[in-house]
């Protein structure tokens, strides 16, 4: 079937499932609602947080109608994502699955993907590191850790309407463009399908926040993004693995800086707080300059500001896809830009409180 038709089905199934969840809210609200109280809660009223179920169905429906090449490429890592998705969805429904258990499930999904496909990341284009990755055990562990890290990163940035879905969509678009540029049409089509699924969810999530993807959706789509990012340089040796890193840079930076911040304050790396960069953008910029907006739209206004950062990095990833040294420099400059922006917002906060 034509990829346009597949994408249309993926979009429609995801969107209509989200719509059905919202319209039937009163029958499942006891389990599905995300209430508006909590350290990292910015939404203004209880909202369904099981959008991951719609994302899951959107992908499944696409697998049934995709061409054999695309389905064969995607099926192993989609099947492998199911443990991560189920543990995340169980947390969405019960609020009783700890973060370490969910991380372990996502790591296990990464190992399962290797068992099903035989694929693991075997190069970073860094002398010495590539030698280590030549050892299968190290390669598999590193790959599972990287996949779990990106999936968790998508979950961490899922704080405002459209933020996580927009970031994932940009990353998929960048990776799809690079795949197309080297003639990997199969991987490009997988990116298009996943993009359509994310867009179907996003139409119900942004800007009015009618549904959230929840942990299940974040782990599922984050896992799929991670495997596309890994497959791109493995299937196309001319593409640097740093291209994939730069295309997904914002969620990764958010995780790394959050861990460093919490450790510096003698807190557990998974300790929740409101000190993410996107949280500070809401408090320090959006509230000041867009105070006339409703609370819902004020939450949504954060996302385009972060998207701009991610879009610039993704554009560089496409442009420099074969140039490892330039990509490394771009990754370093992205980290520096994040750090300087964060420091500026923190200083603004101190100035306001003095």
C-alpha positions as CSV (number, residue, x, y, z in Angstrom):
1,X,0.0,0.0,0.0
2,X,1.1,3.5,-0.7
3,X,2.9,5.2,2.3
4,X,0.4,8.1,2.0
5,X,-2.5,5.8,2.6
6,X,-0.6,4.0,5.4
7,X,0.1,7.3,7.1
8,X,-3.6,8.4,6.7
9,X,-4.7,5.2,8.4
10,X,-2.1,5.6,11.2
11,X,-3.2,9.2,11.8
12,X,-7.0,8.3,11.7
13,X,-6.8,5.4,14.0
14,X,-4.7,7.3,16.6
15,X,-6.8,10.4,16.4
16,X,-10.2,8.6,16.6
17,X,-9.0,6.4,19.5
18,X,-7.9,9.5,21.4
19,X,-11.3,11.1,20.6
20,X,-13.1,7.9,21.8
21,X,-11.1,8.0,25.1
22,X,-12.0,11.6,25.7
23,X,-15.7,11.1,24.9
24,X,-16.0,8.0,27.1
25,X,-14.1,9.6,30.0
26,X,-16.9,9.2,32.6
27,X,-16.8,5.5,32.3
28,X,-13.1,5.0,33.0
29,X,-12.1,8.2,34.8
30,X,-11.5,6.3,38.0
31,X,-8.4,4.7,36.4
32,X,-7.4,6.9,33.5
33,X,-7.4,10.5,34.8
34,X,-4.3,12.4,35.6
35,X,-5.2,14.7,38.5
36,X,-3.9,18.3,38.6
37,X,-2.0,18.1,41.9
38,X,1.6,17.1,42.2
39,X,5.1,18.5,41.9
40,X,5.3,18.3,38.1
41,X,1.7,19.0,37.3
42,X,0.9,22.1,35.3
43,X,-2.5,21.2,33.8
44,X,-5.6,22.8,35.3
45,X,-8.1,19.9,35.5
46,X,-8.1,16.1,35.6
47,X,-7.3,14.7,32.1
48,X,-7.1,11.2,30.6
49,X,-3.5,10.1,30.6
50,X,-3.9,6.9,28.5
51,X,-3.1,8.3,25.1
52,X,-0.5,5.6,24.8
53,X,-3.3,3.2,24.1
54,X,-4.2,5.2,21.0
55,X,-0.5,5.4,19.9
56,X,-0.3,1.6,20.3
57,X,-3.4,1.0,18.2
58,X,-2.2,3.5,15.5
59,X,1.1,1.5,15.1
60,X,-0.7,-1.9,15.2
61,X,-3.1,-0.8,12.5
62,X,-0.2,0.4,10.3
63,X,1.7,-2.9,10.7
64,X,-1.2,-4.8,9.1
65,X,-1.2,-2.7,5.9
66,X,2.5,-1.9,5.5
67,X,4.5,-3.4,2.7
68,X,6.5,-6.5,3.7
69,X,9.9,-4.6,3.8
70,X,8.6,-1.9,6.2
71,X,6.7,-4.4,8.4
72,X,9.7,-6.7,8.6
73,X,11.9,-3.8,9.7
74,X,9.5,-2.4,12.3
75,X,8.0,-5.6,13.8
76,X,10.9,-6.7,15.9
77,X,11.4,-3.5,17.7
78,X,7.7,-2.9,18.0
79,X,7.2,-6.3,19.7
80,X,10.2,-5.6,21.9
81,X,8.6,-2.3,23.0
82,X,5.5,-4.0,24.5
83,X,7.0,-4.7,28.0
84,X,8.0,-1.0,28.3
85,X,4.6,0.1,27.1
86,X,2.7,-2.3,29.4
87,X,4.6,-1.3,32.5
88,X,4.1,2.4,31.6
89,X,0.4,1.9,30.9
90,X,0.0,0.0,34.2
91,X,1.5,3.0,35.9
92,X,-0.9,5.3,34.1
93,X,-3.9,3.2,35.3
94,X,-2.7,2.3,38.9
95,X,-0.1,4.9,39.8
96,X,1.8,2.1,41.6
97,X,4.7,1.2,39.3
98,X,7.9,2.7,40.5
99,X,10.3,4.5,38.2
100,X,13.1,2.0,38.7
101,X,10.7,-0.9,37.7
102,X,9.7,1.0,34.5
103,X,13.3,1.8,33.7
104,X,14.2,-1.9,34.1
105,X,11.3,-2.9,31.8
106,X,12.5,-0.4,29.2
107,X,16.0,-1.7,29.4
108,X,14.7,-5.3,29.1
109,X,12.8,-4.2,26.0
110,X,16.1,-3.0,24.5
111,X,17.7,-6.4,25.1
112,X,14.6,-8.1,23.7
113,X,14.9,-5.9,20.5
114,X,18.4,-7.3,20.0
115,X,17.2,-10.8,20.6
116,X,14.5,-10.4,18.0
117,X,16.6,-8.5,15.4
118,X,20.2,-9.2,16.1
119,X,20.9,-5.5,15.9
120,X,22.9,-3.4,18.3
121,X,24.8,-0.2,18.1
122,X,28.4,-1.1,17.2
123,X,30.0,2.3,16.5
124,X,30.1,5.9,17.7
125,X,32.9,6.9,15.4
126,X,35.2,7.4,18.4
127,X,38.5,5.5,18.5
128,X,38.6,3.2,21.5
129,X,34.8,3.4,22.0
130,X,34.2,1.6,18.7
131,X,36.7,-1.1,19.8
132,X,34.7,-1.7,23.0
133,X,31.4,-1.8,21.0
134,X,33.0,-4.5,18.9
135,X,32.4,-6.8,21.9
136,X,28.8,-8.1,21.5
137,X,28.0,-8.0,25.2
138,X,29.1,-4.4,25.6
139,X,27.3,-3.4,22.4
140,X,24.0,-5.0,23.5
141,X,24.2,-3.4,27.0
142,X,25.1,0.0,25.6
143,X,22.3,-0.2,23.1
144,X,19.7,-1.2,25.7
145,X,20.9,1.6,28.0
146,X,20.7,4.1,25.2
147,X,17.2,3.0,24.2
148,X,16.0,3.1,27.8
149,X,17.6,6.5,28.2
150,X,15.8,8.1,25.2
151,X,12.5,6.5,26.1
152,X,12.8,7.9,29.6
153,X,13.9,11.2,28.2
154,X,10.7,11.5,26.2
155,X,8.7,10.7,29.4
156,X,10.5,13.4,31.3
157,X,9.8,16.1,28.7
158,X,6.1,15.2,28.6
159,X,5.2,18.1,30.8
160,X,3.2,20.6,28.6
161,X,0.7,20.2,25.9
162,X,2.4,19.2,22.7
163,X,5.9,19.3,24.1
164,X,6.9,15.6,23.9
165,X,4.9,14.8,20.8
166,X,6.3,17.8,19.0
167,X,9.9,17.0,19.9
168,X,9.4,13.3,18.8
169,X,7.8,14.5,15.5
170,X,10.7,16.8,14.7
171,X,13.2,14.0,15.5
172,X,11.3,11.5,13.3
173,X,11.1,14.1,10.5
174,X,14.9,14.8,10.6
175,X,15.7,11.1,10.7
176,X,13.3,10.4,7.8
177,X,14.9,13.2,5.7
178,X,18.3,11.7,6.3
179,X,17.1,8.2,5.4
180,X,15.6,9.6,2.2
181,X,18.8,11.4,1.3
182,X,20.8,8.1,1.3
183,X,18.1,6.1,-0.5
184,X,16.8,4.2,2.6
185,X,13.2,4.4,1.6
186,X,12.1,1.6,3.9
187,X,13.3,3.4,7.0
188,X,12.0,6.7,5.7
189,X,8.5,5.1,5.3
190,X,8.7,3.8,8.9
191,X,9.5,7.4,10.0
192,X,6.5,8.7,8.1
193,X,4.2,6.2,9.6
194,X,5.4,7.0,13.2
195,X,5.2,10.7,12.4
196,X,1.5,10.2,11.4
197,X,0.8,8.3,14.6
198,X,2.3,11.1,16.7
199,X,0.4,13.7,14.7
200,X,-2.8,11.9,15.3
201,X,-2.2,12.0,19.1
202,X,-0.9,15.6,18.9
203,X,-4.1,16.9,17.4
204,X,-6.0,16.0,20.6
205,X,-3.2,17.1,22.9
206,X,-2.1,20.5,21.5
207,X,-3.1,23.2,22.2
208,X,-6.0,22.3,24.5
209,X,-4.6,19.3,26.3
210,X,-7.7,17.0,26.0
211,X,-5.5,13.9,26.5
212,X,-2.0,13.0,27.6
213,X,0.2,10.3,26.3
214,X,1.1,9.1,29.8
215,X,4.0,6.9,30.7
216,X,2.9,4.2,28.4
217,X,2.7,6.4,25.3
218,X,6.0,8.2,26.2
219,X,7.9,4.9,26.6
220,X,6.3,3.4,23.5
221,X,7.0,6.3,21.1
222,X,10.3,7.1,22.8
223,X,11.4,3.4,22.3
224,X,10.4,3.5,18.6
225,X,12.2,6.8,18.1
226,X,15.3,5.4,19.7
227,X,15.4,2.3,17.5
228,X,14.9,4.4,14.3
229,X,17.9,6.5,15.5
230,X,20.0,3.4,16.0
231,X,18.9,1.8,12.7
232,X,19.8,4.8,10.6
233,X,23.6,4.7,11.0
234,X,23.7,0.9,11.2
235,X,21.8,0.5,7.9
236,X,23.6,3.4,6.3
237,X,27.4,3.4,7.3
238,X,27.9,6.8,5.5
239,X,25.6,8.4,8.2
240,X,27.3,9.3,11.5
241,X,25.7,8.0,14.7
242,X,26.1,11.6,16.0
243,X,23.4,12.6,13.5
244,X,20.9,10.5,15.4
245,X,22.1,12.0,18.7
246,X,21.7,15.6,17.5
247,X,18.3,14.9,16.0
248,X,17.1,13.8,19.4
249,X,19.2,16.2,21.5
250,X,16.7,18.2,23.6
251,X,15.2,15.3,25.6
252,X,18.7,13.8,26.1
253,X,20.1,17.1,27.4
254,X,17.1,17.4,29.7
255,X,17.8,14.0,31.3
256,X,21.6,14.6,31.6
257,X,21.2,18.1,33.1
258,X,18.4,16.9,35.4
259,X,20.5,14.1,36.8
260,X,23.5,16.5,37.4
261,X,21.2,19.1,39.0
262,X,19.7,16.6,41.4
263,X,23.0,14.9,42.3
264,X,24.5,18.4,43.1
265,X,21.6,18.9,45.5
266,X,22.1,15.5,47.1
267,X,18.8,14.2,45.7
268,X,18.0,11.0,44.0
269,X,18.4,11.3,40.2
270,X,14.7,10.4,39.8
271,X,13.5,12.9,42.4
272,X,10.7,15.0,40.8
273,X,11.0,18.8,40.7
274,X,9.9,21.8,38.7
275,X,13.4,22.9,37.6
276,X,13.4,21.4,34.1
277,X,14.3,24.0,31.5
278,X,10.8,23.9,30.0
279,X,9.3,24.4,33.5
280,X,11.5,27.5,34.0
281,X,10.4,28.8,30.5
282,X,6.8,28.5,31.7
283,X,7.4,30.3,35.0
284,X,10.0,32.9,33.9
285,X,9.0,33.7,30.3
286,X,5.4,32.6,29.4
287,X,3.8,33.9,32.6
288,X,5.5,37.2,32.2
289,X,4.9,37.9,28.5
290,X,1.7,35.9,27.8
291,X,-0.1,36.5,31.1
292,X,-3.4,37.3,29.2
293,X,-3.7,33.7,27.9
294,X,-5.9,31.2,29.6
295,X,-4.0,28.7,31.9
296,X,-4.4,25.9,29.3
297,X,-3.0,28.0,26.4
298,X,-0.3,29.3,28.7
299,X,0.8,25.7,29.2
300,X,0.8,25.1,25.5
301,X,2.8,28.3,24.8
302,X,5.8,26.7,26.3
303,X,6.1,24.0,23.6
304,X,6.9,26.2,20.6
305,X,9.7,27.9,22.4
306,X,11.3,24.5,23.1
307,X,10.5,23.3,19.6
308,X,12.5,26.2,18.2
309,X,15.6,24.9,20.0
310,X,15.0,21.3,18.8
311,X,14.2,22.3,15.2
312,X,17.5,24.1,14.9
313,X,19.4,21.1,16.2
314,X,17.4,18.7,13.9
315,X,18.1,20.9,10.9
316,X,21.8,20.8,11.7
317,X,21.5,17.0,12.0
318,X,20.1,16.7,8.5
319,X,22.6,19.2,7.0
320,X,25.7,17.6,8.7
321,X,24.5,14.0,8.7
322,X,27.8,12.6,7.3
323,X,30.3,14.8,9.1
324,X,31.1,13.4,12.5
325,X,33.4,16.1,13.8
326,X,30.9,18.9,12.8
327,X,28.1,16.9,14.5
328,X,30.1,16.5,17.6
329,X,30.7,20.3,17.7
330,X,27.0,20.9,17.1
331,X,26.1,18.6,20.0
332,X,28.6,20.4,22.3
333,X,27.2,23.8,21.2
334,X,23.6,22.6,21.9
335,X,24.6,21.6,25.4
336,X,26.3,24.9,25.9
337,X,23.2,26.8,24.6
338,X,21.0,24.7,27.0
339,X,23.3,25.5,29.9
340,X,23.5,29.2,29.2
341,X,19.8,29.5,28.8
342,X,19.2,27.6,32.0
343,X,21.6,29.8,33.9
344,X,20.0,32.9,32.5
345,X,16.5,31.8,33.7
346,X,17.8,30.9,37.1
347,X,19.5,34.2,37.5
348,X,16.3,35.9,36.4
349,X,14.5,34.0,39.2
350,X,17.0,35.1,41.8
351,X,16.7,38.7,40.6
352,X,13.0,38.6,40.9
353,X,13.1,37.2,44.4
354,X,15.7,39.7,45.7
